[in-house]
Amino acid sequence: RIAFNIIDNRLRELGRDFEDFRLAEAANAFVEADTIAELAEKLRIDPTALTETLAVCEKIAQSGEEDTFGRRFDKDKLLVPPFSAVRVTGTLFHTQGGLVINDNAQICREDGGVFGSLFACGGAACGVSGPDVSGYLSGNGLLTALSLGHIAGRAAAGISL
């Protein structure tokens, strides 16, 4: 499936810290518009649905409540014109925050138990980088992949650490 990341100038400036973002800009991958209706038209998507989606985000930001996915929106960071959008599709090359694990790298359930034979390592596991991209340090993915992989492998084989 196809989706669009819709951003404003504040987010566009933040994105320029990343090479892949700069390459997308250089390739003219972004669609730009002064209004949501114009952006929807350029993207060939339903303008009513897009307007309603952004209205829901604004309502949630004003109320301070969570949306159905457990997200909160900061009213000071809502999108403002002009808008930009880039077509995206699903892929996974890194997670940030990850799954909660125990000392054996087993994935923890919400009730505090574990999935006995399910382990997480590297970027799939909650680790030293923190809950978002701001805590990521180069090499942390490899660090947790190797160390947690070793721990998980030993635990799976029944070898105590």
Phi and psi in radians as a Rosetta constraint file:
Dihedral C 1 N 2 CA 2 C 2 CIRCULARHARMONIC -2.061 0.35
Dihedral N 2 CA 2 C 2 N 3 CIRCULARHARMONIC 2.507 0.35
Dihedral C 2 N 3 CA 3 C 3 CIRCULARHARMONIC -2.431 0.35
Dihedral N 3 CA 3 C 3 N 4 CIRCULARHARMONIC 3.038 0.35
Dihedral C 3 N 4 CA 4 C 4 CIRCULARHARMONIC -2.269 0.35
Dihedral N 4 CA 4 C 4 N 5 CIRCULARHARMONIC 2.379 0.35
Dihedral C 4 N 5 CA 5 C 5 CIRCULARHARMONIC -1.565 0.35
Dihedral N 5 CA 5 C 5 N 6 CIRCULARHARMONIC 2.133 0.35
Dihedral C 5 N 6 CA 6 C 6 CIRCULARHARMONIC -1.911 0.35
Dihedral N 6 CA 6 C 6 N 7 CIRCULARHARMONIC 2.204 0.35
Dihedral C 6 N 7 CA 7 C 7 CIRCULARHARMONIC -2.350 0.35
Dihedral N 7 CA 7 C 7 N 8 CIRCULARHARMONIC 2.995 0.35
Dihedral C 7 N 8 CA 8 C 8 CIRCULARHARMONIC -2.087 0.35
Dihedral N 8 CA 8 C 8 N 9 CIRCULARHARMONIC -3.030 0.35
Dihedral C 8 N 9 CA 9 C 9 CIRCULARHARMONIC -1.114 0.35
Dihedral N 9 CA 9 C 9 N 10 CIRCULARHARMONIC -0.583 0.35
Dihedral C 9 N 10 CA 10 C 10 CIRCULARHARMONIC -1.065 0.35
Dihedral N 10 CA 10 C 10 N 11 CIRCULARHARMONIC -0.818 0.35
Dihedral C 10 N 11 CA 11 C 11 CIRCULARHARMONIC -1.247 0.35
Dihedral N 11 CA 11 C 11 N 12 CIRCULARHARMONIC -0.559 0.35
Dihedral C 11 N 12 CA 12 C 12 CIRCULARHARMONIC -1.113 0.35
Dihedral N 12 CA 12 C 12 N 13 CIRCULARHARMONIC -0.722 0.35
Dihedral C 12 N 13 CA 13 C 13 CIRCULARHARMONIC -1.094 0.35
Dihedral N 13 CA 13 C 13 N 14 CIRCULARHARMONIC -0.738 0.35
Dihedral C 13 N 14 CA 14 C 14 CIRCULARHARMONIC -1.096 0.35
Dihedral N 14 CA 14 C 14 N 15 CIRCULARHARMONIC -0.693 0.35
Dihedral C 14 N 15 CA 15 C 15 CIRCULARHARMONIC -1.113 0.35
Dihedral N 15 CA 15 C 15 N 16 CIRCULARHARMONIC -0.483 0.35
Dihedral C 15 N 16 CA 16 C 16 CIRCULARHARMONIC -1.174 0.35
Dihedral N 16 CA 16 C 16 N 17 CIRCULARHARMONIC -0.123 0.35
Dihedral C 16 N 17 CA 17 C 17 CIRCULARHARMONIC -1.293 0.35
Dihedral N 17 CA 17 C 17 N 18 CIRCULARHARMONIC -0.206 0.35
Dihedral C 17 N 18 CA 18 C 18 CIRCULARHARMONIC -1.957 0.35
Dihedral N 18 CA 18 C 18 N 19 CIRCULARHARMONIC 2.307 0.35
Dihedral C 18 N 19 CA 19 C 19 CIRCULARHARMONIC -1.030 0.35
Dihedral N 19 CA 19 C 19 N 20 CIRCULARHARMONIC -0.736 0.35
Dihedral C 19 N 20 CA 20 C 20 CIRCULARHARMONIC -1.115 0.35
Dihedral N 20 CA 20 C 20 N 21 CIRCULARHARMONIC -0.573 0.35
Dihedral C 20 N 21 CA 21 C 21 CIRCULARHARMONIC -1.168 0.35
Dihedral N 21 CA 21 C 21 N 22 CIRCULARHARMONIC -0.811 0.35
Dihedral C 21 N 22 CA 22 C 22 CIRCULARHARMONIC -1.075 0.35
Dihedral N 22 CA 22 C 22 N 23 CIRCULARHARMONIC -0.655 0.35
Dihedral C 22 N 23 CA 23 C 23 CIRCULARHARMONIC -1.152 0.35
Dihedral N 23 CA 23 C 23 N 24 CIRCULARHARMONIC -0.674 0.35
Dihedral C 23 N 24 CA 24 C 24 CIRCULARHARMONIC -1.120 0.35
Dihedral N 24 CA 24 C 24 N 25 CIRCULARHARMONIC -0.715 0.35
Dihedral C 24 N 25 CA 25 C 25 CIRCULARHARMONIC -1.105 0.35
Dihedral N 25 CA 25 C 25 N 26 CIRCULARHARMONIC -0.784 0.35
Dihedral C 25 N 26 CA 26 C 26 CIRCULARHARMONIC -1.087 0.35
Dihedral N 26 CA 26 C 26 N 27 CIRCULARHARMONIC -0.503 0.35
Dihedral C 26 N 27 CA 27 C 27 CIRCULARHARMONIC -1.523 0.35
Dihedral N 27 CA 27 C 27 N 28 CIRCULARHARMONIC 0.112 0.35
Dihedral C 27 N 28 CA 28 C 28 CIRCULARHARMONIC 0.993 0.35
Dihedral N 28 CA 28 C 28 N 29 CIRCULARHARMONIC 0.693 0.35
Dihedral C 28 N 29 CA 29 C 29 CIRCULARHARMONIC -1.362 0.35
Dihedral N 29 CA 29 C 29 N 30 CIRCULARHARMONIC -0.262 0.35
Dihedral C 29 N 30 CA 30 C 30 CIRCULARHARMONIC -1.569 0.35
Dihedral N 30 CA 30 C 30 N 31 CIRCULARHARMONIC 2.422 0.35
Dihedral C 30 N 31 CA 31 C 31 CIRCULARHARMONIC -1.762 0.35
Dihedral N 31 CA 31 C 31 N 32 CIRCULARHARMONIC 2.362 0.35
Dihedral C 31 N 32 CA 32 C 32 CIRCULARHARMONIC -2.110 0.35
Dihedral N 32 CA 32 C 32 N 33 CIRCULARHARMONIC 2.550 0.35
Dihedral C 32 N 33 CA 33 C 33 CIRCULARHARMONIC -2.753 0.35
Dihedral N 33 CA 33 C 33 N 34 CIRCULARHARMONIC 2.692 0.35
Dihedral C 33 N 34 CA 34 C 34 CIRCULARHARMONIC -1.521 0.35
Dihedral N 34 CA 34 C 34 N 35 CIRCULARHARMONIC -0.336 0.35
Dihedral C 34 N 35 CA 35 C 35 CIRCULARHARMONIC -2.337 0.35
Dihedral N 35 CA 35 C 35 N 36 CIRCULARHARMONIC 2.805 0.35
Dihedral C 35 N 36 CA 36 C 36 CIRCULARHARMONIC -1.141 0.35
Dihedral N 36 CA 36 C 36 N 37 CIRCULARHARMONIC -0.693 0.35
Dihedral C 36 N 37 CA 37 C 37 CIRCULARHARMONIC -1.074 0.35
Dihedral N 37 CA 37 C 37 N 38 CIRCULARHARMONIC -0.761 0.35
Dihedral C 37 N 38 CA 38 C 38 CIRCULARHARMONIC -1.132 0.35
Dihedral N 38 CA 38 C 38 N 39 CIRCULARHARMONIC -0.713 0.35
Dihedral C 38 N 39 CA 39 C 39 CIRCULARHARMONIC -1.098 0.35
Dihedral N 39 CA 39 C 39 N 40 CIRCULARHARMONIC -0.798 0.35
Dihedral C 39 N 40 CA 40 C 40 CIRCULARHARMONIC -1.034 0.35
Dihedral N 40 CA 40 C 40 N 41 CIRCULARHARMONIC -0.732 0.35
Dihedral C 40 N 41 CA 41 C 41 CIRCULARHARMONIC -1.093 0.35
Dihedral N 41 CA 41 C 41 N 42 CIRCULARHARMONIC -0.783 0.35
Dihedral C 41 N 42 CA 42 C 42 CIRCULARHARMONIC -1.149 0.35
Dihedral N 42 CA 42 C 42 N 43 CIRCULARHARMONIC -0.561 0.35
Dihedral C 42 N 43 CA 43 C 43 CIRCULARHARMONIC -1.499 0.35
Dihedral N 43 CA 43 C 43 N 44 CIRCULARHARMONIC -0.152 0.35
Dihedral C 43 N 44 CA 44 C 44 CIRCULARHARMONIC 1.063 0.35
Dihedral N 44 CA 44 C 44 N 45 CIRCULARHARMONIC 0.777 0.35
Dihedral C 44 N 45 CA 45 C 45 CIRCULARHARMONIC -2.124 0.35
Dihedral N 45 CA 45 C 45 N 46 CIRCULARHARMONIC 2.869 0.35
Dihedral C 45 N 46 CA 46 C 46 CIRCULARHARMONIC -1.157 0.35
Dihedral N 46 CA 46 C 46 N 47 CIRCULARHARMONIC 1.997 0.35
Dihedral C 46 N 47 CA 47 C 47 CIRCULARHARMONIC -1.130 0.35
Dihedral N 47 CA 47 C 47 N 48 CIRCULARHARMONIC -0.566 0.35
Dihedral C 47 N 48 CA 48 C 48 CIRCULARHARMONIC -1.156 0.35
Dihedral N 48 CA 48 C 48 N 49 CIRCULARHARMONIC -0.784 0.35
Dihedral C 48 N 49 CA 49 C 49 CIRCULARHARMONIC -1.102 0.35
Dihedral N 49 CA 49 C 49 N 50 CIRCULARHARMONIC -0.735 0.35
Dihedral C 49 N 50 CA 50 C 50 CIRCULARHARMONIC -1.158 0.35
Dihedral N 50 CA 50 C 50 N 51 CIRCULARHARMONIC -0.767 0.35
Dihedral C 50 N 51 CA 51 C 51 CIRCULARHARMONIC -1.074 0.35
Dihedral N 51 CA 51 C 51 N 52 CIRCULARHARMONIC -0.753 0.35
Dihedral C 51 N 52 CA 52 C 52 CIRCULARHARMONIC -1.142 0.35
Dihedral N 52 CA 52 C 52 N 53 CIRCULARHARMONIC -0.678 0.35
Dihedral C 52 N 53 CA 53 C 53 CIRCULARHARMONIC -1.081 0.35
Dihedral N 53 CA 53 C 53 N 54 CIRCULARHARMONIC -0.810 0.35
Dihedral C 53 N 54 CA 54 C 54 CIRCULARHARMONIC -1.193 0.35
Dihedral N 54 CA 54 C 54 N 55 CIRCULARHARMONIC -0.547 0.35
Dihedral C 54 N 55 CA 55 C 55 CIRCULARHARMONIC -1.153 0.35
Dihedral N 55 CA 55 C 55 N 56 CIRCULARHARMONIC -0.672 0.35
Dihedral C 55 N 56 CA 56 C 56 CIRCULARHARMONIC -1.108 0.35
Dihedral N 56 CA 56 C 56 N 57 CIRCULARHARMONIC -0.752 0.35
Dihedral C 56 N 57 CA 57 C 57 CIRCULARHARMONIC -1.048 0.35
Dihedral N 57 CA 57 C 57 N 58 CIRCULARHARMONIC -0.748 0.35
Dihedral C 57 N 58 CA 58 C 58 CIRCULARHARMONIC -1.133 0.35
Dihedral N 58 CA 58 C 58 N 59 CIRCULARHARMONIC -0.734 0.35
Dihedral C 58 N 59 CA 59 C 59 CIRCULARHARMONIC -1.080 0.35
Dihedral N 59 CA 59 C 59 N 60 CIRCULARHARMONIC -0.761 0.35
Dihedral C 59 N 60 CA 60 C 60 CIRCULARHARMONIC -1.139 0.35
Dihedral N 60 CA 60 C 60 N 61 CIRCULARHARMONIC -0.702 0.35
Dihedral C 60 N 61 CA 61 C 61 CIRCULARHARMONIC -1.101 0.35
Dihedral N 61 CA 61 C 61 N 62 CIRCULARHARMONIC -0.723 0.35
Dihedral C 61 N 62 CA 62 C 62 CIRCULARHARMONIC -1.177 0.35
Dihedral N 62 CA 62 C 62 N 63 CIRCULARHARMONIC -0.630 0.35
Dihedral C 62 N 63 CA 63 C 63 CIRCULARHARMONIC -1.437 0.35
Dihedral N 63 CA 63 C 63 N 64 CIRCULARHARMONIC -0.416 0.35
Dihedral C 63 N 64 CA 64 C 64 CIRCULARHARMONIC 1.401 0.35
Dihedral N 64 CA 64 C 64 N 65 CIRCULARHARMONIC 0.050 0.35
Dihedral C 64 N 65 CA 65 C 65 CIRCULARHARMONIC -1.449 0.35
Dihedral N 65 CA 65 C 65 N 66 CIRCULARHARMONIC 3.038 0.35
Dihedral C 65 N 66 CA 66 C 66 CIRCULARHARMONIC -1.646 0.35
Dihedral N 66 CA 66 C 66 N 67 CIRCULARHARMONIC 2.667 0.35
Dihedral C 66 N 67 CA 67 C 67 CIRCULARHARMONIC -1.462 0.35
Dihedral N 67 CA 67 C 67 N 68 CIRCULARHARMONIC -3.053 0.35
Dihedral C 67 N 68 CA 68 C 68 CIRCULARHARMONIC -1.169 0.35
Dihedral N 68 CA 68 C 68 N 69 CIRCULARHARMONIC -0.243 0.35
Dihedral C 68 N 69 CA 69 C 69 CIRCULARHARMONIC -1.738 0.35
Dihedral N 69 CA 69 C 69 N 70 CIRCULARHARMONIC 0.087 0.35
Dihedral C 69 N 70 CA 70 C 70 CIRCULARHARMONIC 1.440 0.35
Dihedral N 70 CA 70 C 70 N 71 CIRCULARHARMONIC 0.223 0.35
Dihedral C 70 N 71 CA 71 C 71 CIRCULARHARMONIC -1.572 0.35
Dihedral N 71 CA 71 C 71 N 72 CIRCULARHARMONIC 2.660 0.35
Dihedral C 71 N 72 CA 72 C 72 CIRCULARHARMONIC -2.071 0.35
Dihedral N 72 CA 72 C 72 N 73 CIRCULARHARMONIC 2.575 0.35
Dihedral C 72 N 73 CA 73 C 73 CIRCULARHARMONIC -2.056 0.35
Dihedral N 73 CA 73 C 73 N 74 CIRCULARHARMONIC 2.333 0.35
Dihedral C 73 N 74 CA 74 C 74 CIRCULARHARMONIC -1.499 0.35
Dihedral N 74 CA 74 C 74 N 75 CIRCULARHARMONIC 2.136 0.35
Dihedral C 74 N 75 CA 75 C 75 CIRCULARHARMONIC -1.117 0.35
Dihedral N 75 CA 75 C 75 N 76 CIRCULARHARMONIC -0.397 0.35
Dihedral C 75 N 76 CA 76 C 76 CIRCULARHARMONIC -1.373 0.35
Dihedral N 76 CA 76 C 76 N 77 CIRCULARHARMONIC -0.144 0.35
Dihedral C 76 N 77 CA 77 C 77 CIRCULARHARMONIC -2.056 0.35
Dihedral N 77 CA 77 C 77 N 78 CIRCULARHARMONIC 0.267 0.35
Dihedral C 77 N 78 CA 78 C 78 CIRCULARHARMONIC -1.143 0.35
Dihedral N 78 CA 78 C 78 N 79 CIRCULARHARMONIC 2.633 0.35
Dihedral C 78 N 79 CA 79 C 79 CIRCULARHARMONIC -1.148 0.35
Dihedral N 79 CA 79 C 79 N 80 CIRCULARHARMONIC 2.449 0.35
Dihedral C 79 N 80 CA 80 C 80 CIRCULARHARMONIC -2.254 0.35
Dihedral N 80 CA 80 C 80 N 81 CIRCULARHARMONIC 2.594 0.35
Dihedral C 80 N 81 CA 81 C 81 CIRCULARHARMONIC -1.137 0.35
Dihedral N 81 CA 81 C 81 N 82 CIRCULARHARMONIC 2.696 0.35
Dihedral C 81 N 82 CA 82 C 82 CIRCULARHARMONIC -1.331 0.35
Dihedral N 82 CA 82 C 82 N 83 CIRCULARHARMONIC 2.770 0.35
Dihedral C 82 N 83 CA 83 C 83 CIRCULARHARMONIC -1.893 0.35
Dihedral N 83 CA 83 C 83 N 84 CIRCULARHARMONIC 2.679 0.35
Dihedral C 83 N 84 CA 84 C 84 CIRCULARHARMONIC -2.305 0.35
Dihedral N 84 CA 84 C 84 N 85 CIRCULARHARMONIC 2.642 0.35
Dihedral C 84 N 85 CA 85 C 85 CIRCULARHARMONIC -2.475 0.35
Dihedral N 85 CA 85 C 85 N 86 CIRCULARHARMONIC 2.553 0.35
Dihedral C 85 N 86 CA 86 C 86 CIRCULARHARMONIC -2.321 0.35
Dihedral N 86 CA 86 C 86 N 87 CIRCULARHARMONIC 2.386 0.35
Dihedral C 86 N 87 CA 87 C 87 CIRCULARHARMONIC -1.253 0.35
Dihedral N 87 CA 87 C 87 N 88 CIRCULARHARMONIC 2.333 0.35
Dihedral C 87 N 88 CA 88 C 88 CIRCULARHARMONIC -2.323 0.35
Dihedral N 88 CA 88 C 88 N 89 CIRCULARHARMONIC 2.785 0.35
Dihedral C 88 N 89 CA 89 C 89 CIRCULARHARMONIC -2.433 0.35
Dihedral N 89 CA 89 C 89 N 90 CIRCULARHARMONIC 2.792 0.35
Dihedral C 89 N 90 CA 90 C 90 CIRCULARHARMONIC -1.196 0.35
Dihedral N 90 CA 90 C 90 N 91 CIRCULARHARMONIC 2.387 0.35
Dihedral C 90 N 91 CA 91 C 91 CIRCULARHARMONIC -2.832 0.35
Dihedral N 91 CA 91 C 91 N 92 CIRCULARHARMONIC 2.745 0.35
Dihedral C 91 N 92 CA 92 C 92 CIRCULARHARMONIC -2.322 0.35
Dihedral N 92 CA 92 C 92 N 93 CIRCULARHARMONIC 2.050 0.35
Dihedral C 92 N 93 CA 93 C 93 CIRCULARHARMONIC -2.160 0.35
Dihedral N 93 CA 93 C 93 N 94 CIRCULARHARMONIC -0.147 0.35
Dihedral C 93 N 94 CA 94 C 94 CIRCULARHARMONIC -2.975 0.35
Dihedral N 94 CA 94 C 94 N 95 CIRCULARHARMONIC 2.460 0.35
Dihedral C 94 N 95 CA 95 C 95 CIRCULARHARMONIC -1.994 0.35
Dihedral N 95 CA 95 C 95 N 96 CIRCULARHARMONIC 2.691 0.35
Dihedral C 95 N 96 CA 96 C 96 CIRCULARHARMONIC -2.193 0.35
Dihedral N 96 CA 96 C 96 N 97 CIRCULARHARMONIC 2.164 0.35
Dihedral C 96 N 97 CA 97 C 97 CIRCULARHARMONIC 1.837 0.35
Dihedral N 97 CA 97 C 97 N 98 CIRCULARHARMONIC -1.054 0.35
Dihedral C 97 N 98 CA 98 C 98 CIRCULARHARMONIC 1.181 0.35
Dihedral N 98 CA 98 C 98 N 99 CIRCULARHARMONIC -3.023 0.35
Dihedral C 98 N 99 CA 99 C 99 CIRCULARHARMONIC -1.471 0.35
Dihedral N 99 CA 99 C 99 N 100 CIRCULARHARMONIC 2.471 0.35
Dihedral C 99 N 100 CA 100 C 100 CIRCULARHARMONIC -1.296 0.35
Dihedral N 100 CA 100 C 100 N 101 CIRCULARHARMONIC 2.318 0.35
Dihedral C 100 N 101 CA 101 C 101 CIRCULARHARMONIC -2.215 0.35
Dihedral N 101 CA 101 C 101 N 102 CIRCULARHARMONIC 2.861 0.35
Dihedral C 101 N 102 CA 102 C 102 CIRCULARHARMONIC -1.696 0.35
Dihedral N 102 CA 102 C 102 N 103 CIRCULARHARMONIC -2.968 0.35
Dihedral C 102 N 103 CA 103 C 103 CIRCULARHARMONIC -1.154 0.35
Dihedral N 103 CA 103 C 103 N 104 CIRCULARHARMONIC -0.276 0.35
Dihedral C 103 N 104 CA 104 C 104 CIRCULARHARMONIC -1.741 0.35
Dihedral N 104 CA 104 C 104 N 105 CIRCULARHARMONIC 0.169 0.35
Dihedral C 104 N 105 CA 105 C 105 CIRCULARHARMONIC 1.204 0.35
Dihedral N 105 CA 105 C 105 N 106 CIRCULARHARMONIC 0.291 0.35
Dihedral C 105 N 106 CA 106 C 106 CIRCULARHARMONIC -1.360 0.35
Dihedral N 106 CA 106 C 106 N 107 CIRCULARHARMONIC 2.478 0.35
Dihedral C 106 N 107 CA 107 C 107 CIRCULARHARMONIC -1.299 0.35
Dihedral N 107 CA 107 C 107 N 108 CIRCULARHARMONIC 2.260 0.35
Dihedral C 107 N 108 CA 108 C 108 CIRCULARHARMONIC -1.526 0.35
Dihedral N 108 CA 108 C 108 N 109 CIRCULARHARMONIC 2.454 0.35
Dihedral C 108 N 109 CA 109 C 109 CIRCULARHARMONIC -1.493 0.35
Dihedral N 109 CA 109 C 109 N 110 CIRCULARHARMONIC 2.869 0.35
Dihedral C 109 N 110 CA 110 C 110 CIRCULARHARMONIC -1.097 0.35
Dihedral N 110 CA 110 C 110 N 111 CIRCULARHARMONIC -0.484 0.35
Dihedral C 110 N 111 CA 111 C 111 CIRCULARHARMONIC -1.438 0.35
Dihedral N 111 CA 111 C 111 N 112 CIRCULARHARMONIC 0.061 0.35
Dihedral C 111 N 112 CA 112 C 112 CIRCULARHARMONIC 1.703 0.35
Dihedral N 112 CA 112 C 112 N 113 CIRCULARHARMONIC -0.290 0.35
Dihedral C 112 N 113 CA 113 C 113 CIRCULARHARMONIC -1.342 0.35
Dihedral N 113 CA 113 C 113 N 114 CIRCULARHARMONIC -3.088 0.35
Dihedral C 113 N 114 CA 114 C 114 CIRCULARHARMONIC -2.224 0.35
Dihedral N 114 CA 114 C 114 N 115 CIRCULARHARMONIC 2.787 0.35
Dihedral C 114 N 115 CA 115 C 115 CIRCULARHARMONIC -1.514 0.35
Dihedral N 115 CA 115 C 115 N 116 CIRCULARHARMONIC 1.898 0.35
Dihedral C 115 N 116 CA 116 C 116 CIRCULARHARMONIC -0.881 0.35
Dihedral N 116 CA 116 C 116 N 117 CIRCULARHARMONIC -0.694 0.35
Dihedral C 116 N 117 CA 117 C 117 CIRCULARHARMONIC -2.067 0.35
Dihedral N 117 CA 117 C 117 N 118 CIRCULARHARMONIC 0.446 0.35
Dihedral C 117 N 118 CA 118 C 118 CIRCULARHARMONIC -2.103 0.35
Dihedral N 118 CA 118 C 118 N 119 CIRCULARHARMONIC 2.112 0.35
Dihedral C 118 N 119 CA 119 C 119 CIRCULARHARMONIC -2.102 0.35
Dihedral N 119 CA 119 C 119 N 120 CIRCULARHARMONIC 2.764 0.35
Dihedral C 119 N 120 CA 120 C 120 CIRCULARHARMONIC -2.351 0.35
Dihedral N 120 CA 120 C 120 N 121 CIRCULARHARMONIC 2.414 0.35
Dihedral C 120 N 121 CA 121 C 121 CIRCULARHARMONIC -2.405 0.35
Dihedral N 121 CA 121 C 121 N 122 CIRCULARHARMONIC 2.928 0.35
Dihedral C 121 N 122 CA 122 C 122 CIRCULARHARMONIC 1.008 0.35
Dihedral N 122 CA 122 C 122 N 123 CIRCULARHARMONIC -2.451 0.35
Dihedral C 122 N 123 CA 123 C 123 CIRCULARHARMONIC -1.176 0.35
Dihedral N 123 CA 123 C 123 N 124 CIRCULARHARMONIC -0.235 0.35
Dihedral C 123 N 124 CA 124 C 124 CIRCULARHARMONIC -1.354 0.35
Dihedral N 124 CA 124 C 124 N 125 CIRCULARHARMONIC -0.314 0.35
Dihedral C 124 N 125 CA 125 C 125 CIRCULARHARMONIC -1.806 0.35
Dihedral N 125 CA 125 C 125 N 126 CIRCULARHARMONIC 2.523 0.35
Dihedral C 125 N 126 CA 126 C 126 CIRCULARHARMONIC -1.110 0.35
Dihedral N 126 CA 126 C 126 N 127 CIRCULARHARMONIC 2.230 0.35
Dihedral C 126 N 127 CA 127 C 127 CIRCULARHARMONIC -2.495 0.35
Dihedral N 127 CA 127 C 127 N 128 CIRCULARHARMONIC -2.642 0.35
Dihedral C 127 N 128 CA 128 C 128 CIRCULARHARMONIC -1.302 0.35
Dihedral N 128 CA 128 C 128 N 129 CIRCULARHARMONIC -0.192 0.35
Dihedral C 128 N 129 CA 129 C 129 CIRCULARHARMONIC -1.386 0.35
Dihedral N 129 CA 129 C 129 N 130 CIRCULARHARMONIC -0.272 0.35
Dihedral C 129 N 130 CA 130 C 130 CIRCULARHARMONIC 1.624 0.35
Dihedral N 130 CA 130 C 130 N 131 CIRCULARHARMONIC -3.011 0.35
Dihedral C 130 N 131 CA 131 C 131 CIRCULARHARMONIC -1.484 0.35
Dihedral N 131 CA 131 C 131 N 132 CIRCULARHARMONIC -0.102 0.35
Dihedral C 131 N 132 CA 132 C 132 CIRCULARHARMONIC -2.666 0.35
Dihedral N 132 CA 132 C 132 N 133 CIRCULARHARMONIC 3.138 0.35
Dihedral C 132 N 133 CA 133 C 133 CIRCULARHARMONIC -1.115 0.35
Dihedral N 133 CA 133 C 133 N 134 CIRCULARHARMONIC -0.372 0.35
Dihedral C 133 N 134 CA 134 C 134 CIRCULARHARMONIC -1.121 0.35
Dihedral N 134 CA 134 C 134 N 135 CIRCULARHARMONIC -0.397 0.35
Dihedral C 134 N 135 CA 135 C 135 CIRCULARHARMONIC -1.677 0.35
Dihedral N 135 CA 135 C 135 N 136 CIRCULARHARMONIC -0.009 0.35
Dihedral C 135 N 136 CA 136 C 136 CIRCULARHARMONIC -1.306 0.35
Dihedral N 136 CA 136 C 136 N 137 CIRCULARHARMONIC 2.293 0.35
Dihedral C 136 N 137 CA 137 C 137 CIRCULARHARMONIC -2.066 0.35
Dihedral N 137 CA 137 C 137 N 138 CIRCULARHARMONIC 2.427 0.35
Dihedral C 137 N 138 CA 138 C 138 CIRCULARHARMONIC -0.939 0.35
Dihedral N 138 CA 138 C 138 N 139 CIRCULARHARMONIC 2.285 0.35
Dihedral C 138 N 139 CA 139 C 139 CIRCULARHARMONIC 1.709 0.35
Dihedral N 139 CA 139 C 139 N 140 CIRCULARHARMONIC -0.267 0.35
Dihedral C 139 N 140 CA 140 C 140 CIRCULARHARMONIC -1.077 0.35
Dihedral N 140 CA 140 C 140 N 141 CIRCULARHARMONIC -0.622 0.35
Dihedral C 140 N 141 CA 141 C 141 CIRCULARHARMONIC -1.084 0.35
Dihedral N 141 CA 141 C 141 N 142 CIRCULARHARMONIC -0.766 0.35
Dihedral C 141 N 142 CA 142 C 142 CIRCULARHARMONIC -1.170 0.35
Dihedral N 142 CA 142 C 142 N 143 CIRCULARHARMONIC -0.703 0.35
Dihedral C 142 N 143 CA 143 C 143 CIRCULARHARMONIC -1.004 0.35
Dihedral N 143 CA 143 C 143 N 144 CIRCULARHARMONIC -0.882 0.35
Dihedral C 143 N 144 CA 144 C 144 CIRCULARHARMONIC -1.297 0.35
Dihedral N 144 CA 144 C 144 N 145 CIRCULARHARMONIC -0.500 0.35
Dihedral C 144 N 145 CA 145 C 145 CIRCULARHARMONIC -1.137 0.35
Dihedral N 145 CA 145 C 145 N 146 CIRCULARHARMONIC -0.784 0.35
Dihedral C 145 N 146 CA 146 C 146 CIRCULARHARMONIC -1.273 0.35
Dihedral N 146 CA 146 C 146 N 147 CIRCULARHARMONIC -0.868 0.35
Dihedral C 146 N 147 CA 147 C 147 CIRCULARHARMONIC -1.218 0.35
Dihedral N 147 CA 147 C 147 N 148 CIRCULARHARMONIC -0.821 0.35
Dihedral C 147 N 148 CA 148 C 148 CIRCULARHARMONIC -1.230 0.35
Dihedral N 148 CA 148 C 148 N 149 CIRCULARHARMONIC -0.551 0.35
Dihedral C 148 N 149 CA 149 C 149 CIRCULARHARMONIC -1.087 0.35
Dihedral N 149 CA 149 C 149 N 150 CIRCULARHARMONIC -0.713 0.35
Dihedral C 149 N 150 CA 150 C 150 CIRCULARHARMONIC -1.117 0.35
Dihedral N 150 CA 150 C 150 N 151 CIRCULARHARMONIC -0.824 0.35
Dihedral C 150 N 151 CA 151 C 151 CIRCULARHARMONIC -1.078 0.35
Dihedral N 151 CA 151 C 151 N 152 CIRCULARHARMONIC -0.821 0.35
Dihedral C 151 N 152 CA 152 C 152 CIRCULARHARMONIC -1.104 0.35
Dihedral N 152 CA 152 C 152 N 153 CIRCULARHARMONIC -0.736 0.35
Dihedral C 152 N 153 CA 153 C 153 CIRCULARHARMONIC -1.079 0.35
Dihedral N 153 CA 153 C 153 N 154 CIRCULARHARMONIC -0.768 0.35
Dihedral C 153 N 154 CA 154 C 154 CIRCULARHARMONIC -1.142 0.35
Dihedral N 154 CA 154 C 154 N 155 CIRCULARHARMONIC -0.740 0.35
Dihedral C 154 N 155 CA 155 C 155 CIRCULARHARMONIC -1.134 0.35
Dihedral N 155 CA 155 C 155 N 156 CIRCULARHARMONIC -0.715 0.35
Dihedral C 155 N 156 CA 156 C 156 CIRCULARHARMONIC -1.120 0.35
Dihedral N 156 CA 156 C 156 N 157 CIRCULARHARMONIC -0.596 0.35
Dihedral C 156 N 157 CA 157 C 157 CIRCULARHARMONIC -1.464 0.35
Dihedral N 157 CA 157 C 157 N 158 CIRCULARHARMONIC -0.069 0.35
Dihedral C 157 N 158 CA 158 C 158 CIRCULARHARMONIC 1.360 0.35
Dihedral N 158 CA 158 C 158 N 159 CIRCULARHARMONIC 0.352 0.35
Dihedral C 158 N 159 CA 159 C 159 CIRCULARHARMONIC -1.668 0.35
Dihedral N 159 CA 159 C 159 N 160 CIRCULARHARMONIC 2.127 0.35
Dihedral C 159 N 160 CA 160 C 160 CIRCULARHARMONIC -1.270 0.35
Dihedral N 160 CA 160 C 160 N 161 CIRCULARHARMONIC 2.667 0.35
